[in-house]
Structure formats: structure tokens, C-alpha cells
Amino acid sequence: MAYKITDECIACGACEGGCPVECITEGDGKYEINAEECIECGACADACPVGAPVKDE
């Protein structure tokens, strides 16, 4: 399952910088993950100060 970014996102960009495949982009008020490009490594979740990226079930 790819990761998704929840509404807890504070749009700080930490997840984008931590993504090794650059599948995270700034969206409208929060960042978004391209599920088709996500390799499920968890780097975004590790970089996020508020725990917004979670596994999409």
C-alpha cells in the first residue's frame, strides 16, 4: 500500500525533501503523494514532524 498524507499536514515540506523517488508535491493546503510512484519506503513518515503520511489501506 502506498502512503497518503492526512489532513494533519502542516505543509512544511519535510516529506517532499525526504522522498527518494520525488513522488510528493505541494497540493492545495497540504502535500500529496503520487500513489503510483510511491515505493512505500516510509521516508516521508520518518521526516514528518506531525505524522501526516500514513499507509493508505
Secondary structure, 3 states (H helix, E strand, C coil): CCEEECCCCCCCCHHHHHCCCCCEEECCCCEEECCCCCCCCCHHHHHCCCCCEEECC
